[in-house]
Amino acid sequence: MFVELKNGTSEAEFYISSFFLSEIGRKVLIIIVLLGYLVILAGNFFIISLVCLNPHLQRSMYFFLSNLSVVDILYVSTTLPKLLYISYTGDHLVSYTACMAQLYLFLFFADTESFLLVSMAIDRYVAICFPLHYSLIMSKKACMLLVFPTWFMASLNALILTYFVCSLNFFSFVEIQNFFCDLKALLIVSSSDTTFLRKFIVVDGICIGSVPFLLILASYACIIRTILKIQTPTGRWKTFSSCTSHITIVVLYYGSAMALYMQYSQTQDTILSVIFVTLVPLFNPLVYCLRNDDILRAIKKVTHGKNNKNQKSK
């Protein structure tokens, strides 16, 4: 029999169920997760390095992109290494303190990503609707004024939600039907009445998820209206193509988020959580490297420079 522990206790232990797989399946999972994690790290570190070292990318758009890459690295590092550890060692136990820390970090970086996508949409709005004043409006100071509140509000919101979860009661041994300490999973296994917290999370989700999404839609409504005023089809497409990378990331992020948080099957939760955690961090560098002309030119410049050095050394 498991004892019910009062709020805030550090004696509870959480059993992360992860995936129930055979020995071969477990090894395959380790290889897939490890490769995915390394690709995410390498791709996002490459974007950050490219933006920092290339003078032509010292613009607000790529400042936000490098911030997004930093968030993606931290985001996956909150969950995937623990999944690898569980899969490799078979040790599914997580302490109460570690679980709450993981919950906070996951919420923090997920919220930061949502806010950063709004900042990037504002940047695209200014670039297309006010091209002559773009460099003046999106100055370094303006970029910092957009990014600093993003990180601050995300950390504050994550702190509030984690505080409420810490106030819940749990049994001394709890099984979480997911591969990390997810908010939904913790509400399900809590022995407290979670009615108020569930209502609060709905309101919080509207503020943190729906409002940023509506701001992005409003930005693109203005962008499309401006694009339609361009006379030539070539000019319209060239202008719109500067937004396609951002639109792709927005669709991936909000699509996977809505798929995860708008269904209530615990079996599907684990699969959708993997998609939500890995999809955007994995595709972010790929999308921007393949669809952004400035990034492609910077990559060619770096590659061309290396080839010239090799030829000179020979």
DRENDO-1510 file (C-alpha; in Angstrom, 1 decimal, always signed):
<recs>
REC; n; res; u; v; w
REC; 1; MET; +0.0; +0.0; +0.0 .
REC; 2; PHE; +1.3; +3.4; -0.9 .
REC; 3; VAL; +1.1; +6.3; +1.5 .
REC; 4; GLU; -0.4; +9.7; +0.4 .
REC; 5; LEU; +2.1; +12.4; +0.9 .
REC; 6; LYS; +1.1; +16.0; +1.5 .
REC; 7; ASN; +2.0; +18.9; -0.7 .
REC; 8; GLY; +5.6; +19.9; -1.3 .
REC; 9; THR; +7.1; +16.7; +0.1 .
REC; 10; SER; +10.3; +15.4; -1.4 .
REC; 11; GLU; +9.7; +11.8; -0.4 .
REC; 12; ALA; +7.6; +10.8; -3.4 .
REC; 13; GLU; +9.1; +8.8; -6.2 .
REC; 14; PHE; +7.9; +8.9; -9.8 .
REC; 15; TYR; +8.1; +5.9; -12.1 .
REC; 16; ILE; +8.5; +7.0; -15.7 .
REC; 17; SER; +6.8; +4.3; -17.7 .
REC; 18; SER; +8.4; +5.4; -21.0 .
REC; 19; PHE; +8.0; +2.7; -23.6 .
REC; 20; PHE; +7.3; -1.0; -23.0 .
REC; 21; LEU; +9.6; -2.6; -25.5 .
REC; 22; SER; +11.5; -5.8; -26.1 .
REC; 23; GLU; +15.3; -5.9; -25.7 .
REC; 24; ILE; +15.7; -5.3; -29.5 .
REC; 25; GLY; +13.1; -2.6; -29.5 .
REC; 26; ARG; +14.8; -0.9; -26.6 .
REC; 27; LYS; +18.2; -0.9; -28.4 .
REC; 28; VAL; +16.5; +0.5; -31.6 .
REC; 29; LEU; +14.8; +3.2; -29.5 .
REC; 30; ILE; +18.2; +4.2; -27.9 .
REC; 31; ILE; +19.8; +4.5; -31.4 .
REC; 32; ILE; +16.9; +6.5; -32.9 .
REC; 33; VAL; +16.7; +8.9; -29.9 .
REC; 34; LEU; +20.5; +9.3; -29.7 .
REC; 35; LEU; +20.8; +10.0; -33.4 .
REC; 36; GLY; +17.9; +12.4; -33.3 .
REC; 37; TYR; +19.3; +14.2; -30.3 .
REC; 38; LEU; +22.7; +14.6; -31.9 .
REC; 39; VAL; +21.2; +15.8; -35.2 .
REC; 40; ILE; +19.2; +18.4; -33.2 .
REC; 41; LEU; +22.2; +19.6; -31.3 .
REC; 42; ALA; +24.5; +19.7; -34.4 .
REC; 43; GLY; +21.9; +21.5; -36.6 .
REC; 44; ASN; +21.0; +24.2; -34.0 .
REC; 45; PHE; +24.6; +24.7; -33.0 .
REC; 46; PHE; +25.4; +25.1; -36.7 .
REC; 47; ILE; +22.7; +27.8; -37.0 .
REC; 48; ILE; +24.0; +29.7; -34.0 .
REC; 49; SER; +27.6; +29.6; -35.2 .
REC; 50; LEU; +26.6; +30.7; -38.7 .
REC; 51; VAL; +24.6; +33.7; -37.4 .
REC; 52; CYS; +27.4; +34.7; -35.0 .
REC; 53; LEU; +30.3; +34.4; -37.4 .
REC; 54; ASN; +28.6; +35.8; -40.6 .
REC; 55; PRO; +28.3; +39.6; -40.8 .
REC; 56; HIS; +25.6; +39.3; -43.4 .
REC; 57; LEU; +23.4; +37.6; -40.9 .
REC; 58; GLN; +23.7; +40.2; -38.2 .
REC; 59; ARG; +20.0; +41.2; -38.6 .
REC; 60; SER; +17.0; +41.0; -36.3 .
REC; 61; MET; +15.5; +38.0; -38.2 .
REC; 62; TYR; +18.6; +35.9; -37.5 .
REC; 63; PHE; +19.0; +37.2; -34.0 .
REC; 64; PHE; +15.6; +35.7; -33.2 .
REC; 65; LEU; +16.5; +32.6; -35.1 .
REC; 66; SER; +19.6; +32.0; -33.0 .
REC; 67; ASN; +17.5; +32.5; -29.9 .
REC; 68; LEU; +15.1; +29.9; -31.2 .
REC; 69; SER; +18.0; +27.5; -31.8 .
REC; 70; VAL; +19.3; +28.1; -28.2 .
REC; 71; VAL; +15.8; +27.3; -26.9 .
REC; 72; ASP; +15.5; +24.2; -29.0 .
REC; 73; ILE; +18.9; +22.9; -27.7 .
REC; 74; LEU; +17.8; +23.5; -24.1 .
REC; 75; TYR; +14.3; +22.2; -24.8 .
REC; 76; VAL; +15.4; +18.7; -26.0 .
REC; 77; SER; +18.1; +18.5; -23.4 .
REC; 78; THR; +15.4; +18.6; -20.7 .
REC; 79; THR; +13.8; +15.4; -21.8 .
REC; 80; LEU; +15.8; +13.3; -24.3 .
REC; 81; PRO; +18.9; +12.6; -22.2 .
REC; 82; LYS; +16.7; +11.3; -19.4 .
REC; 83; LEU; +14.8; +9.1; -21.9 .
REC; 84; LEU; +18.2; +7.7; -23.1 .
REC; 85; TYR; +19.2; +7.1; -19.5 .
REC; 86; ILE; +16.0; +5.2; -18.7 .
REC; 87; SER; +16.2; +3.2; -21.9 .
REC; 88; TYR; +19.9; +2.3; -21.3 .
REC; 89; THR; +19.9; +1.5; -17.6 .
REC; 90; GLY; +16.3; +0.4; -17.1 .
REC; 91; ASP; +16.1; +2.7; -14.1 .
REC; 92; HIS; +12.7; +4.4; -14.4 .
REC; 93; LEU; +12.6; +6.1; -11.0 .
REC; 94; VAL; +12.8; +9.9; -10.7 .
REC; 95; SER; +12.8; +11.8; -7.5 .
REC; 96; TYR; +10.2; +14.4; -6.6 .
REC; 97; THR; +12.7; +17.3; -6.9 .
REC; 98; ALA; +14.0; +16.1; -10.2 .
REC; 99; CYS; +10.5; +15.6; -11.6 .
REC; 100; MET; +9.5; +19.1; -10.6 .
REC; 101; ALA; +12.7; +20.6; -12.0 .
REC; 102; GLN; +12.1; +18.8; -15.3 .
REC; 103; LEU; +8.5; +20.0; -15.4 .
REC; 104; TYR; +9.6; +23.6; -14.8 .
REC; 105; LEU; +12.3; +23.5; -17.5 .
REC; 106; PHE; +10.0; +21.9; -20.1 .
REC; 107; LEU; +7.3; +24.5; -19.5 .
REC; 108; PHE; +9.9; +27.3; -19.5 .
REC; 109; PHE; +11.4; +26.4; -22.9 .
REC; 110; ALA; +8.1; +25.4; -24.5 .
REC; 111; ASP; +6.6; +28.8; -23.6 .
REC; 112; THR; +9.7; +30.7; -24.7 .
REC; 113; GLU; +9.4; +29.0; -28.1 .
REC; 114; SER; +5.8; +30.2; -28.4 .
REC; 115; PHE; +6.8; +33.8; -27.6 .
REC; 116; LEU; +9.8; +33.7; -29.9 .
REC; 117; LEU; +7.6; +32.7; -32.8 .
REC; 118; VAL; +5.6; +35.9; -32.2 .
REC; 119; SER; +8.7; +38.0; -32.2 .
REC; 120; MET; +9.8; +36.5; -35.5 .
REC; 121; ALA; +6.3; +37.2; -37.0 .
REC; 122; ILE; +6.6; +40.8; -35.9 .
REC; 123; ASP; +10.0; +41.0; -37.5 .
REC; 124; ARG; +8.5; +39.7; -40.8 .
REC; 125; TYR; +5.6; +42.1; -40.5 .
REC; 126; VAL; +7.9; +45.1; -40.2 .
REC; 127; ALA; +10.3; +43.9; -42.9 .
REC; 128; ILE; +7.4; +43.5; -45.5 .
REC; 129; CYS; +5.0; +46.2; -44.5 .
REC; 130; PHE; +7.6; +48.9; -43.6 .
REC; 131; PRO; +10.7; +47.9; -45.6 .
REC; 132; LEU; +12.2; +51.4; -45.8 .
REC; 133; HIS; +12.1; +51.8; -42.0 .
REC; 134; TYR; +12.9; +48.1; -41.2 .
REC; 135; SER; +16.5; +48.7; -39.9 .
REC; 136; LEU; +15.4; +51.7; -37.9 .
REC; 137; ILE; +12.4; +50.0; -36.2 .
REC; 138; MET; +14.1; +46.6; -35.7 .
REC; 139; SER; +17.2; +48.0; -34.0 .
REC; 140; LYS; +19.3; +46.0; -31.5 .
REC; 141; LYS; +17.5; +47.8; -28.7 .
REC; 142; ALA; +14.1; +46.8; -30.1 .
REC; 143; CYS; +15.2; +43.2; -30.5 .
REC; 144; MET; +16.3; +43.1; -26.9 .
REC; 145; LEU; +13.0; +44.6; -25.8 .
REC; 146; LEU; +11.2; +41.8; -27.6 .
REC; 147; VAL; +13.4; +38.9; -26.5 .
REC; 148; PHE; +14.0; +39.8; -22.8 .
REC; 149; PRO; +10.2; +39.8; -21.9 .
REC; 150; THR; +9.9; +36.6; -23.9 .
REC; 151; TRP; +12.3; +34.7; -21.6 .
REC; 152; PHE; +11.0; +36.5; -18.5 .
REC; 153; MET; +7.3; +35.8; -19.1 .
REC; 154; ALA; +8.0; +32.2; -20.0 .
REC; 155; SER; +10.1; +31.6; -16.9 .
REC; 156; LEU; +7.4; +33.3; -14.7 .
REC; 157; ASN; +4.6; +31.3; -16.2 .
REC; 158; ALA; +6.5; +28.1; -15.8 .
REC; 159; LEU; +7.3; +29.0; -12.2 .
REC; 160; ILE; +3.6; +29.6; -11.4 .
REC; 161; LEU; +2.4; +26.3; -13.0 .
REC; 162; THR; +5.2; +24.4; -11.3 .
REC; 163; TYR; +4.3; +26.0; -7.9 .
REC; 164; PHE; +0.7; +24.8; -8.3 .
REC; 165; VAL; +1.8; +21.3; -9.1 .
REC; 166; CYS; +4.1; +21.3; -6.1 .
REC; 167; SER; +1.1; +22.1; -3.9 .
REC; 168; LEU; -0.7; +18.9; -5.0 .
REC; 169; ASN; -0.6; +15.7; -3.0 .
REC; 170; PHE; +0.9; +12.5; -4.4 .
REC; 171; PHE; +1.2; +8.9; -3.2 .
REC; 172; SER; +4.7; +7.8; -2.2 .
REC; 173; PHE; +5.1; +5.9; -5.4 .
REC; 174; VAL; +3.5; +7.2; -8.6 .
REC; 175; GLU; +3.6; +5.8; -12.2 .
REC; 176; ILE; +3.7; +8.5; -14.9 .
REC; 177; GLN; +2.4; +7.3; -18.3 .
REC; 178; ASN; +4.9; +9.3; -20.4 .
REC; 179; PHE; +8.6; +9.5; -20.9 .
REC; 180; PHE; +9.1; +12.6; -18.8 .
REC; 181; CYS; +7.3; +14.6; -16.1 .
REC; 182; ASP; +4.5; +16.1; -18.2 .
REC; 183; LEU; +1.9; +18.5; -16.7 .
REC; 184; LYS; -1.1; +16.5; -17.9 .
REC; 185; ALA; +0.4; +13.2; -16.6 .
REC; 186; LEU; +1.1; +14.7; -13.2 .
REC; 187; LEU; -2.5; +16.0; -12.9 .
REC; 188; ILE; -3.8; +12.5; -13.6 .
REC; 189; VAL; -1.7; +10.8; -11.0 .
REC; 190; SER; -2.2; +13.4; -8.2 .
REC; 191; SER; -4.4; +12.4; -5.3 .
REC; 192; SER; -5.6; +16.0; -4.8 .
REC; 193; ASP; -8.6; +17.7; -6.3 .
REC; 194; THR; -7.2; +19.3; -9.5 .
REC; 195; THR; -10.4; +21.0; -10.6 .
REC; 196; PHE; -9.1; +24.5; -10.0 .
REC; 197; LEU; -5.7; +23.8; -11.5 .
REC; 198; ARG; -7.3; +22.3; -14.6 .
REC; 199; LYS; -9.4; +25.5; -15.1 .
REC; 200; PHE; -6.4; +27.6; -14.5 .
REC; 201; ILE; -4.4; +25.7; -17.1 .
REC; 202; VAL; -7.1; +26.2; -19.6 .
REC; 203; VAL; -7.0; +30.0; -19.0 .
REC; 204; ASP; -3.2; +29.9; -19.0 .
REC; 205; GLY; -3.2; +27.9; -22.2 .
REC; 206; ILE; -5.4; +30.6; -23.9 .
REC; 207; CYS; -3.0; +33.3; -22.8 .
REC; 208; ILE; +0.3; +31.5; -23.6 .
REC; 209; GLY; -0.8; +29.5; -26.6 .
REC; 210; SER; -3.9; +31.0; -28.3 .
REC; 211; VAL; -3.0; +34.7; -27.9 .
REC; 212; PRO; +0.5; +34.3; -29.5 .
REC; 213; PHE; -1.0; +32.3; -32.3 .
REC; 214; LEU; -3.6; +35.0; -32.9 .
REC; 215; LEU; -0.9; +37.6; -33.0 .
REC; 216; ILE; +1.0; +35.6; -35.6 .
REC; 217; LEU; -2.2; +35.2; -37.7 .
REC; 218; ALA; -2.8; +39.0; -37.4 .
REC; 219; SER; +0.8; +39.7; -38.5 .
REC; 220; TYR; +0.4; +37.5; -41.5 .
REC; 221; ALA; -3.0; +39.0; -42.4 .
REC; 222; CYS; -1.2; +42.4; -42.7 .
REC; 223; ILE; +1.7; +40.8; -44.6 .
REC; 224; ILE; -0.7; +39.1; -47.1 .
REC; 225; ARG; -2.6; +42.3; -47.6 .
REC; 226; THR; +0.7; +44.1; -48.4 .
REC; 227; ILE; +1.9; +41.3; -50.7 .
REC; 228; LEU; -1.3; +41.5; -52.7 .
REC; 229; LYS; -0.5; +45.1; -53.5 .
REC; 230; ILE; +2.7; +44.1; -55.3 .
REC; 231; GLN; +2.1; +44.3; -59.1 .
REC; 232; THR; +4.2; +41.4; -60.4 .
REC; 233; PRO; +3.7; +37.7; -59.5 .
REC; 234; THR; +7.5; +37.3; -59.2 .
REC; 235; GLY; +7.7; +40.2; -56.7 .
REC; 236; ARG; +4.8; +38.7; -54.7 .
REC; 237; TRP; +6.4; +35.3; -54.5 .
REC; 238; LYS; +9.9; +36.7; -53.7 .
REC; 239; THR; +8.4; +38.7; -50.8 .
REC; 240; PHE; +6.3; +35.8; -49.5 .
REC; 241; SER; +9.2; +33.3; -49.8 .
REC; 242; SER; +11.0; +35.3; -47.0 .
REC; 243; CYS; +8.2; +34.1; -44.7 .
REC; 244; THR; +7.9; +30.4; -45.7 .
REC; 245; SER; +10.5; +29.1; -43.2 .
REC; 246; HIS; +8.8; +30.8; -40.3 .
REC; 247; ILE; +5.3; +29.7; -41.4 .
REC; 248; THR; +6.6; +26.1; -41.6 .
REC; 249; ILE; +7.9; +26.2; -38.0 .
REC; 250; VAL; +4.7; +27.8; -36.7 .
REC; 251; VAL; +2.6; +25.1; -38.4 .
REC; 252; LEU; +4.8; +22.3; -36.9 .
REC; 253; TYR; +4.9; +23.8; -33.4 .
REC; 254; TYR; +1.2; +24.7; -33.0 .
REC; 255; GLY; +0.0; +21.7; -35.0 .
REC; 256; SER; +1.9; +19.2; -32.7 .
REC; 257; ALA; +1.0; +21.2; -29.6 .
REC; 258; MET; -2.8; +21.1; -30.4 .
REC; 259; ALA; -2.6; +17.4; -31.3 .
REC; 260; LEU; -1.0; +16.7; -27.9 .
REC; 261; TYR; -3.1; +18.9; -25.6 .
REC; 262; MET; -6.5; +18.5; -27.3 .
REC; 263; GLN; -6.7; +14.7; -26.8 .
REC; 264; TYR; -7.0; +12.7; -23.6 .
REC; 265; SER; -5.6; +9.2; -24.4 .
REC; 266; GLN; -2.6; +8.3; -22.2 .
REC; 267; THR; -1.4; +5.8; -24.9 .
REC; 268; GLN; -1.3; +8.5; -27.5 .
REC; 269; ASP; +0.2; +11.1; -25.1 .
REC; 270; THR; +3.6; +9.4; -25.1 .
REC; 271; ILE; +3.8; +9.2; -28.9 .
REC; 272; LEU; +2.5; +12.8; -29.4 .
REC; 273; SER; +4.9; +14.0; -26.7 .
REC; 274; VAL; +7.8; +12.6; -28.6 .
REC; 275; ILE; +6.6; +14.3; -31.7 .
REC; 276; PHE; +6.1; +17.6; -29.9 .
REC; 277; VAL; +9.5; +17.5; -28.2 .
REC; 278; THR; +11.5; +16.5; -31.2 .
REC; 279; LEU; +9.7; +17.8; -34.3 .
REC; 280; VAL; +10.3; +21.6; -34.2 .
REC; 281; PRO; +13.9; +21.4; -32.8 .
REC; 282; LEU; +14.7; +18.8; -35.5 .
REC; 283; PHE; +13.1; +20.7; -38.4 .
REC; 284; ASN; +14.0; +24.2; -37.4 .
REC; 285; PRO; +17.7; +24.1; -38.7 .
REC; 286; LEU; +16.6; +21.9; -41.7 .
REC; 287; VAL; +13.9; +24.3; -42.8 .
REC; 288; TYR; +16.0; +27.4; -42.5 .
REC; 289; CYS; +19.0; +25.8; -44.2 .
REC; 290; LEU; +17.0; +24.5; -47.1 .
REC; 291; ARG; +14.5; +27.3; -47.6 .
REC; 292; ASN; +16.3; +30.5; -46.6 .
REC; 293; ASP; +18.4; +32.2; -49.3 .
REC; 294; ASP; +20.6; +34.2; -46.8 .
REC; 295; ILE; +21.4; +31.0; -44.9 .
REC; 296; LEU; +22.1; +29.1; -48.1 .
REC; 297; ARG; +24.5; +31.9; -49.3 .
REC; 298; ALA; +26.2; +31.9; -45.9 .
REC; 299; ILE; +26.7; +28.1; -46.1 .
REC; 300; LYS; +28.1; +28.3; -49.6 .
REC; 301; LYS; +30.4; +31.1; -48.5 .
REC; 302; VAL; +31.7; +29.0; -45.6 .
REC; 303; THR; +32.1; +25.9; -47.9 .
REC; 304; HIS; +33.7; +27.9; -50.6 .
REC; 305; GLY; +36.1; +29.5; -48.1 .
REC; 306; LYS; +37.2; +26.1; -46.8 .
REC; 307; ASN; +37.7; +24.8; -50.4 .
REC; 308; ASN; +39.9; +27.8; -51.2 .
REC; 309; LYS; +42.0; +27.2; -48.1 .
REC; 310; ASN; +42.4; +23.5; -48.9 .
REC; 311; GLN; +43.5; +24.4; -52.5 .
REC; 312; LYS; +46.1; +26.9; -51.2 .
REC; 313; SER; +47.4; +24.4; -48.7 .
REC; 314; LYS; +47.9; +21.9; -51.5 .
</recs>
